[in-house]
Amino acid sequence: MPGKRWISENLFDALGYDPNKAHLVFNRISMDMEKAKVTIAGAAIESNLKRKAIGAIPLDERRVLAAINRGITVVAKDRTMSPAKELILLAEAVRTSVMPAEEQAASQSADVKNASRLSRLFGS
């Protein structure tokens, strides 16, 4: 189906999306399903859309449902476990992509100043 492939390859271009304003994110990724060829591989989607994904949120229904049942966010429970870790990385990627370079430099220098103040306070 050459026509369908052309549409998918030029979709973002046809819609006029600026590459810096429209990002590709994979949600509910299951590596087991990808290995079993049940779902389309992320690399295949990236190559067809000519965009690199800035994030991939893994499928973990148990953790997500546990957080929902407790009335807390997934990130609030444990920031080092999946999918919270990937959500934090995605938020950081989006923040850096929309923040101008000058603001990023100012933000990083402010973070360094705050860290040094805390290290003087706590002696670390």
C-alpha positions in Angstrom: 0.0 0.0 0.0 2.3 2.8 -1.2 -0.3 5.5 -0.7 -0.8 4.8 3.0 2.9 4.7 3.6 3.3 8.1 2.0 0.5 9.6 4.1 2.1 8.3 7.3 5.5 9.5 6.4 4.4 13.0 5.5 1.6 13.3 8.2 3.4 15.8 10.4 4.6 17.7 7.4 1.2 17.8 5.8 -0.4 19.1 9.0 2.3 21.7 9.3 3.6 20.7 12.7 6.9 22.3 13.7 9.2 19.4 14.8 9.9 21.3 18.0 6.2 21.7 18.9 4.8 18.2 18.3 6.5 15.4 20.1 6.0 11.7 19.9 5.4 9.7 23.1 4.7 6.0 23.5 2.2 5.2 26.2 1.5 1.7 27.7 4.5 0.1 26.1 4.9 -3.6 26.7 8.3 -5.1 25.7 6.8 -8.6 25.9 4.1 -7.7 23.4 6.6 -6.1 21.1 8.9 -9.2 21.3 5.9 -11.4 20.5 5.1 -9.2 17.5 1.6 -8.5 18.9 2.2 -4.7 18.7 4.0 -2.5 16.3 7.6 -1.9 17.3 8.4 1.7 18.5 11.3 1.9 16.1 8.9 1.1 13.2 6.6 3.9 14.3 9.4 6.4 14.6 10.8 5.6 11.2 7.3 5.8 9.5 6.5 9.2 11.2 10.1 10.5 10.8 10.1 11.5 14.4 12.1 10.4 17.4 10.0 9.6 20.5 11.0 11.7 23.5 9.5 9.2 25.9 8.0 5.8 26.4 5.8 5.0 29.3 5.7 1.3 30.1 2.5 -0.6 30.8 2.2 -1.4 34.5 -1.5 -1.7 35.4 -0.8 -3.0 38.8 1.1 0.1 40.0 -1.2 2.6 38.3 -4.4 1.0 39.6 -2.9 0.8 43.1 -2.1 4.5 43.0 -5.6 5.3 41.7 -7.2 3.3 44.5 -5.1 5.1 47.1 -6.0 8.5 45.5 -2.4 9.4 44.8 -0.4 9.9 41.7 1.9 7.2 40.4 4.9 9.6 40.8 4.0 10.4 44.5 4.3 6.8 45.5 7.8 5.9 44.4 9.7 8.1 42.0 12.4 5.5 41.3 10.0 2.8 40.1 8.5 2.4 36.6 6.3 4.1 35.3 6.9 7.0 37.6 10.6 7.2 36.6 9.6 7.4 32.9 6.9 10.0 33.6 9.5 12.2 35.4 11.9 11.8 32.5 9.1 12.7 30.0 8.3 15.8 32.0 11.9 16.9 32.0 12.2 16.3 28.3 9.1 18.4 27.6 10.3 21.2 29.9 13.7 21.4 28.2 12.1 21.4 24.8 9.8 24.3 25.5 12.1 26.4 27.7 14.4 28.8 25.8 18.1 28.2 26.0 18.7 31.4 28.1 16.1 30.3 30.7 17.7 26.9 30.9 21.1 28.3 31.6 19.6 30.6 34.3 17.6 27.8 35.8 20.7 25.5 35.9 22.8 28.2 37.6 20.0 28.8 40.1 19.9 25.1 40.8 23.7 25.1 41.4 23.4 28.1 43.8 20.6 26.5 45.7 22.5 23.2 46.0 25.6 25.0 47.2 23.6 26.8 49.9 22.1 23.5 51.0 25.4 21.8 51.1 26.8 24.6 53.3 23.8 24.3 55.5 24.0 20.5 55.9 27.7 20.1 55.4 27.5 17.8 52.4 
